[in-house]
Amino acid sequence: MSLIDWTIVGAYILALIAMSWRDRNALSGSAAKVILGGRALTLPAFVASLVTTWYGGILGVSEYSYSYGISNWVVFGVPYYIGALVFALFLAKRARRSKALTLPRRISEQIGERSGFVAGLLVFVTSAPTAYLLGLGILIQYFMGVPAALAIVLAALFSVGYVSIGGFNAVVRTDELQFVLMFGGFVTLFAILFVNYGFWDFIVSHVPADHLSWTGGANLWYIGTWYIIAQGALVEPAFHQRCYAAHDEQTAKRGIIISIGFWALFDFLTTFCGLYAKALLPELANPALAFPQLALQILPPVALGLFVTGLLAVVMSTIDSNSFIAATTYSFDLLRASKNSQNELSESSLKRNTLIGLWLSTGLAALFALAFESIVDVWKEFGSVIMPALLAPALFAFFQKEDHKKKRQSLSDTQGLTLIILPALVSISWIVFAHLGENGSYPFGDYPFLSEPIFPGLYLSALLSVFFLRMNTKKNN
């Protein structure tokens, strides 16, 4: 990279710090102000923030699109559009209408404090930006030539730094800048590729046939796993937080639907840039670096600097959002529940504990990032735990019928606790078996409907849900 390219990257970093400093008082105030920015998120800010937050794994997309081609859109695009659309149609308005500030708090209020606390633990762990710190660390290592562990530490320290200054307002404000940069960078790369090499004819003649197949050579059960994981949008903390923070119910619903269009456009850009990378750099040792290596080969100065800032923006926009969600989960949900307090938290304790939670979650993410090599593996294994554990309790929390006069609910606190813990443990046991086994395979690998860790967890969750519903119906009658 030339001096002008590094100058552009430096200007981007300084802009993040300056924008965060502008909102340096945002961590002081009521819980609604600190966690949700006062519930005043407008439609453009909602869309920019949600689009950037839910698209942080750009190196995972690089890895998959380079290795499997158009299947990237089928696996990492379409199922997530479906999940987002289901949320928009059935949950967005309910989420905005809720007086709760977080998903764990909603579960606490509708099911029970213990259920909400354990849900908060899961949200804290899975919101810690493991995959995205890993991705940012890989980029820092690649462009600066530092060791992997140091790159991840540097990524963590910078991420904590600017988020701790401005809180939720800074996250949203910087997301707006990062939205422009992520699209600007990839539009630039795609346009130069298109002008220099053409489009479909060039790709068809230079990539393997499997790369133009919708499955990419993967088996249907593996692809199906991602369609199920993608429905984790229903329990995605970023979706809930943005909906709770929206100006009104229509903003929440329309914002998600508009965001789907931007995700589809960005998936088009990344999928075909991955195909170009396969055509032009057919023997890459690390497909996760396909995008930066392609950019270094074909982009001139200035355009290269803009593209690198776009790459950084995609990753960092998700790191700051997820780390802040984990931090507020720690301060607002976990500490509050552990003290069994229903009182409003003081401004000073909320700010202090949010900052502590920010450091804890980022440190945890850094430790996990050091243990993983593949961003796609992080997505799959974390999603395989959070989805079976929280899907049913979240649906109960938003849709269960209550009889306030008789004080009866569709799900008790003990049942909710069981519905969270047991499915999570089952899915975790599948993952642990694979990591400790000699061949790295999940148990019951010969049975496709049990071959991925998300399946047994979801089966148990469904059985427990039906059992508890029937039992409580008989009891109430």
C-alpha positions in Angstrom: 0.0 0.0 0.0 1.2 3.5 -0.8 1.4 6.5 1.6 -1.8 7.9 0.3 -3.6 4.6 1.0 -2.3 4.5 4.5 -3.4 8.2 4.9 -6.9 7.3 3.9 -7.0 4.5 6.5 -5.6 6.8 9.2 -8.2 9.4 8.4 -10.9 6.8 8.8 -9.6 5.8 12.3 -9.3 9.4 13.4 -12.9 10.0 12.2 -14.2 7.2 14.3 -12.4 8.6 17.4 -13.7 12.1 16.7 -17.3 10.9 16.2 -17.2 8.9 19.4 -15.7 11.9 21.3 -18.7 14.0 20.1 -21.0 11.6 22.0 -18.7 11.3 25.0 -21.6 11.9 27.4 -23.9 9.3 26.0 -22.9 6.7 28.7 -24.4 9.0 31.3 -28.1 9.1 31.8 -31.1 6.7 32.2 -30.9 3.1 31.1 -33.1 3.9 28.1 -30.7 6.6 27.0 -27.5 4.6 27.5 -28.7 1.3 26.0 -31.1 2.6 23.3 -30.1 6.3 22.8 -33.5 7.4 24.1 -35.5 5.4 21.6 -35.2 8.0 18.9 -33.6 6.1 16.0 -34.8 7.5 12.7 -35.3 5.3 9.6 -32.0 6.2 7.8 -30.0 5.7 11.0 -31.8 2.5 11.7 -31.1 1.0 8.3 -27.4 2.1 8.2 -26.8 0.7 11.7 -28.6 -2.6 11.2 -27.1 -3.2 7.7 -23.5 -2.7 8.9 -24.0 -4.5 12.2 -25.4 -7.7 10.7 -22.8 -7.9 8.0 -19.5 -8.1 9.9 -18.0 -11.4 8.7 -16.6 -10.1 5.4 -13.6 -12.5 5.6 -16.0 -15.4 6.2 -17.9 -14.3 3.1 -14.5 -14.0 1.3 -13.6 -17.5 2.4 -16.9 -19.0 1.3 -17.4 -17.2 -2.0 -13.9 -17.9 -3.1 -14.3 -21.6 -2.2 -17.9 -22.3 -3.3 -18.9 -19.4 -5.6 -22.6 -18.5 -6.0 -23.5 -20.9 -3.2 -22.3 -18.0 -0.9 -25.5 -16.2 -1.8 -27.6 -19.3 -1.2 -26.0 -20.1 2.1 -25.1 -16.7 3.6 -27.7 -14.5 1.8 -31.1 -16.0 1.2 -31.6 -17.7 4.5 -30.7 -14.5 6.4 -33.2 -12.5 4.3 -35.9 -15.0 5.2 -35.0 -14.7 8.9 -34.9 -10.9 8.8 -38.3 -10.8 6.9 -39.9 -13.1 9.5 -38.7 -10.8 12.3 -39.9 -7.7 10.4 -43.4 -9.2 9.8 -44.0 -10.9 13.2 -41.7 -9.4 15.8 -40.5 -5.9 14.9 -43.7 -4.1 16.1 -44.0 -6.2 19.2 -40.4 -5.6 20.0 -40.8 -1.8 19.7 -44.0 -1.9 21.6 -42.3 -3.7 24.5 -41.3 -1.6 27.5 -38.3 -3.9 28.0 -34.9 -2.5 26.9 -33.3 -5.9 26.1 -34.3 -9.4 25.0 -33.1 -11.0 28.4 -35.2 -8.4 30.2 -38.2 -9.2 28.1 -37.8 -12.9 29.0 -37.3 -12.0 32.7 -40.6 -10.0 32.7 -42.7 -12.5 30.8 -41.3 -15.8 32.1 -39.1 -15.3 35.1 -35.9 -13.7 36.5 -33.9 -16.9 36.5 -34.7 -17.5 32.8 -33.8 -14.0 32.0 -30.5 -14.2 33.8 -29.4 -17.4 32.0 -30.6 -15.9 28.7 -28.5 -12.9 29.5 -25.5 -15.1 30.1 -25.9 -16.7 26.6 -26.4 -13.3 25.0 -23.3 -12.0 26.7 -21.1 -14.8 25.5 -22.5 -15.0 22.0 -22.6 -11.3 21.5 -18.9 -11.0 22.4 -17.5 -10.3 18.9 -15.4 -13.4 18.5 -15.7 -13.9 14.7 -15.2 -10.2 14.0 -12.2 -9.7 16.2 -10.7 -12.7 14.5 -11.5 -11.1 11.1 -10.0 -7.7 12.1 -7.0 -9.5 13.6 -6.4 -11.3 10.3 -6.6 -8.0 8.4 -4.2 -6.3 10.8 -1.8 -9.2 10.5 -2.0 -9.2 6.7 -1.5 -5.5 6.2 0.9 -4.7 9.1 2.8 -8.0 9.3 2.5 -8.5 13.0 1.9 -11.9 14.7 -1.7 -13.2 14.9 -2.0 -12.9 18.6 -0.7 -9.3 18.7 -3.1 -8.4 15.8 -6.1 -9.7 17.7 -5.0 -7.8 20.9 -4.6 -4.6 18.9 -8.0 -5.1 17.3 -9.6 -5.6 20.7 -7.9 -2.6 22.3 -8.9 -0.2 19.6 -12.5 -1.5 19.5 -12.9 -1.1 23.2 -11.4 2.4 23.0 -13.7 4.2 20.8 -16.9 2.4 21.9 -16.2 3.2 25.5 -16.1 6.9 24.7 -19.5 7.3 23.1 -21.7 4.3 23.8 -24.8 3.5 21.7 -24.9 7.0 20.1 -21.3 6.6 18.9 -22.1 3.1 17.6 -25.0 4.4 15.4 -23.1 7.5 14.3 -20.0 5.6 13.2 -22.2 2.9 11.6 -23.5 5.6 9.2 -20.0 6.4 8.1 -19.1 2.7 7.8 -22.3 2.1 5.7 -21.0 4.5 3.1 -17.5 3.1 3.2 -18.5 -0.6 3.0 -20.6 0.0 -0.1 -18.2 2.5 -1.6 -15.2 0.1 -1.3 -16.9 -2.9 -2.9 -18.6 -0.9 -5.6 -15.2 0.5 -6.6 -13.6 -3.0 -6.6 -16.5 -4.5 -8.6 -16.6 -1.6 -11.1 -12.8 -1.9 -11.9 -13.1 -5.7 -12.3 -16.1 -5.3 -14.6 -14.3 -2.7 -16.8 -11.1 -4.7 -17.0 -12.3 -8.2 -17.4 -16.0 -8.2 -18.4 -18.6 -10.1 -16.4 -20.3 -13.4 -16.9 -18.4 -14.8 -19.9 -15.1 -14.2 -18.1 -16.2 -15.8 -14.9 -17.7 -18.8 -16.6 -14.5 -19.5 -18.5 -12.2 -19.1 -15.5 -13.9 -20.7 -12.5 -14.7 -24.4 -11.7 -18.2 -25.5 -12.7 -19.2 -26.2 -9.0 -18.7 -22.5 -8.3 -21.6 -21.7 -10.6 -23.9 -24.3 -8.9 -26.3 -23.1 -6.2 -25.0 -25.8 -3.8 -21.3 -25.2 -4.5 -20.8 -29.0 -4.1 -22.0 -28.9 -0.5 -24.6 -31.5 0.8 -28.1 -30.3 1.4 -28.0 -31.0 5.1 -25.1 -28.7 5.5 -26.9 -26.0 3.6 -30.0 -26.6 5.5 -28.1 -26.0 8.7 -27.5 -22.5 7.7 -31.1 -21.9 6.8 -32.0 -22.9 10.4 -29.1 -20.9 11.9 -30.3 -17.8 10.0 -33.6 -17.9 11.7 -31.6 -16.9 14.7 -32.5 -13.4 13.6 -35.6 -13.9 15.8 -33.3 -14.0 18.8 -30.5 -11.8 17.4 -29.8 -9.1 20.1 -28.8 -6.5 17.4 -32.3 -6.8 15.8 -34.0 -6.5 19.2 -31.8 -3.6 20.3 -32.4 -1.6 17.0 -36.2 -2.3 17.2 -36.3 -1.2 20.9 -34.3 1.9 19.9 -36.5 2.8 16.8 -38.5 6.0 16.8 -41.7 4.1 16.4 -43.1 0.7 15.3 -43.2 1.5 11.6 -39.6 2.5 11.6 -38.7 -0.8 13.1 -40.6 -2.9 10.5 -39.8 -0.8 7.5 -36.2 -0.5 8.5 -35.6 -4.2 8.5 -37.4 -4.7 5.1 -35.3 -1.9 3.5 -32.1 -3.4 5.1 -32.9 -6.7 3.3 -32.5 -4.9 0.0 -29.2 -3.5 1.0 -27.9 -6.9 2.2 -29.0 -8.4 -1.2 -27.1 -5.7 -3.1 -24.0 -6.2 -0.9 -24.2 -10.0 -1.3 -24.2 -9.5 -5.1 -21.0 -7.5 -4.8 -19.2 -9.8 -2.5 -20.3 -13.0 -4.2 -19.1 -11.9 -7.6 -15.9 -10.3 -6.2 -15.2 -13.7 -4.7 -15.7 -15.3 -8.2 -13.4 -12.8 -9.8 -10.8 -13.6 -7.1 -11.1 -17.4 -7.8 -10.7 -16.6 -11.5 -7.7 -14.3 -11.1 -6.0 -15.9 -8.1 -6.9 -19.6 -8.4 -4.4 -21.0 -5.9 -4.8 -18.9 -2.8 -3.5 -20.6 0.4 -6.0 -18.7 2.6 -9.4 -18.0 0.9 -10.3 -15.6 3.8 -7.8 -13.2 2.3 -9.2 -13.4 -1.2 -10.7 -9.8 -1.1 -7.6 -8.0 0.2 -5.3 -9.9 -2.1 -7.4 -9.3 -5.1 -7.6 -5.6 -4.2 -3.8 -5.3 -3.9 -3.4 -6.9 -7.3 -5.8 -4.7 -9.3 -6.6 -1.5 -7.5 -4.6 1.7 -8.0 -3.6 4.0 -5.1 -6.5 5.9 -3.5 -9.0 3.2 -4.8 -7.0 0.7 -2.7 -7.1 2.9 0.4 -10.8 3.4 0.0 -11.4 -0.4 -0.4 -9.3 -1.2 2.7 -11.2 1.3 4.8 -14.4 -0.4 3.4 -13.1 -3.8 4.6 -12.3 -2.4 8.0 -15.7 -0.7 8.2 -17.6 -3.9 7.6 -15.8 -5.7 10.4 -15.5 -2.8 12.9 -19.2 -1.8 12.6 -20.1 -5.3 13.9 -17.5 -5.4 16.6 -18.6 -2.1 18.1 -22.3 -3.0 18.0 -21.9 -6.6 19.4 -19.4 -5.5 22.1 -21.8 -2.8 23.3 -24.7 -5.2 23.4 -22.6 -7.6 25.5 -21.5 -4.8 27.7 -25.1 -3.5 28.4 -26.3 -7.1 28.9 -23.7 -7.4 31.6 -24.5 -4.1 33.3 -28.3 -4.1 32.8 -29.3 -7.7 32.8 -26.7 -9.8 34.6 -25.8 -7.6 37.5 -29.3 -6.4 38.0 -30.7 -10.0 38.0 -27.9 -11.3 40.3 -28.8 -8.7 42.9 -32.5 -9.5 42.4 -33.2 -5.8 42.0 -36.2 -4.4 40.2 -35.1 -0.8 40.9 -33.8 1.5 38.2 -30.0 1.4 38.1 -28.2 4.6 39.1 -26.5 6.4 36.3 -23.1 6.1 37.8 -23.3 2.3 38.4 -24.8 1.7 34.9 -22.0 3.7 33.2 -19.3 2.0 35.4 -20.6 -1.5 34.9 -21.2 -1.0 31.1 -17.5 -0.1 30.8 -16.5 -3.1 32.8 -18.8 -5.3 30.6 -17.2 -3.8 27.5 -13.7 -4.9 28.6 -14.9 -8.3 29.8 -16.8 -9.1 26.6 -14.0 -7.9 24.3 -11.4 -9.9 26.4 -13.6 -13.0 26.2 -14.0 -12.5 22.4 -10.2 -12.1 22.0 -9.6 -15.4 23.9 -12.1 -17.2 21.7 -10.6 -15.6 18.6 -7.2 -17.1 19.5 -8.8 -20.5 19.7 -10.5 -20.5 16.3 -9.0 -20.4 12.8 -12.2 -20.2 10.7 -14.7 -17.3 10.9 -17.3 -19.6 9.4 -16.8 -22.2 12.2 -17.4 -19.5 14.8 -20.7 -18.5 13.2 -21.8 -22.1 12.9 -20.9 -23.2 16.4 -22.1 -20.2 18.2 -25.3 -20.1 16.2 -25.9 -23.8 16.9 -26.1 -23.0 20.6 -27.9 -19.7 20.8 -30.7 -20.7 18.4 -31.9 -23.9 20.2 -31.5 -22.2 23.6 -33.3 -18.9 23.0 -35.8 -19.3 20.1 -38.6 -21.0 22.1 -38.2 -18.8 25.2 -38.2 -15.6 23.1 -41.3 -16.7 21.2 -43.1 -17.5 24.5 -42.0 -14.1 25.9 -43.5 -12.3 22.9 -46.6 -14.4 22.1 -47.7 -16.2 25.3 -51.1 -15.4 26.6 -51.4 -14.2 30.2 -54.2 -14.1 32.6 -53.2 -11.3 34.9 -56.2 -11.8 37.2 -55.3 -15.5 37.8 -51.6 -14.8 37.4 -50.9 -17.7 35.1 -48.6 -17.9 32.2 -47.9 -20.3 29.3 -44.5 -20.9 30.7 -43.2 -20.8 34.3 -39.7 -19.6 35.3 -38.5 -23.2 36.0 -39.8 -24.4 32.7 -38.2 -21.4 30.9 -34.9 -22.2 32.6 -35.1 -25.8 31.5 -36.0 -24.8 28.0 -32.9 -22.6 27.8 -30.3 -24.8 29.5 -31.0 -28.4 28.2 -31.1 -27.6 24.5 -28.0 -25.5 24.8 -26.2 -28.3 26.7 -27.1 -30.9 24.0 -25.8 -28.7 21.2 -22.6 -27.9 23.2 -22.0 -31.6 23.8 -22.1 -32.2 20.0 -19.5 -29.4 19.5 -17.3 -30.7 22.3 -17.4 -34.2 20.9 -16.1 -32.9 17.6 -13.3 -30.8 19.1 -12.1 -33.6 21.4 -12.5 -36.5 18.9 -9.8 -37.7 16.6 -11.4 -37.0 13.3 -13.3 -33.8 14.3 -16.7 -35.2 13.3 -19.9 -34.7 15.2 -21.6 -37.8 16.8 -24.2 -39.7 14.6 -22.5 -38.4 11.5 -24.1 -41.2 9.5 -27.6 -39.7 10.3 -28.0 -36.4 8.4 -30.8 -35.2 10.7 -28.5 -35.5 13.7 -25.2 -34.6 12.0 -25.0 -30.9 12.9 -25.2 -29.7 16.6 -28.1 -27.4 16.0 -30.5 -30.2 15.1 -30.6 -32.2 18.4 -30.8 -28.9 20.4 -33.8 -27.8 18.3 -35.5 -31.2 18.6 -35.2 -31.1 22.3 -36.4 -27.5 22.5 -39.5 -28.4 20.4 -40.3 -31.5 22.5 -40.0 -29.5 25.8 -42.1 -26.7 24.4 -45.0 -29.0 23.5 -44.7 -30.9 26.8 -44.8 -27.7 28.9 -47.7 -26.3 26.9 -49.8 -29.4 27.3 -48.9 -29.7 31.0 -49.8 -26.1 31.7 -53.0 -26.2 29.7 -54.2 -29.2 31.8 -53.2 -27.4 35.0 -54.9 -24.2 34.1 -58.1 -26.0 33.1 
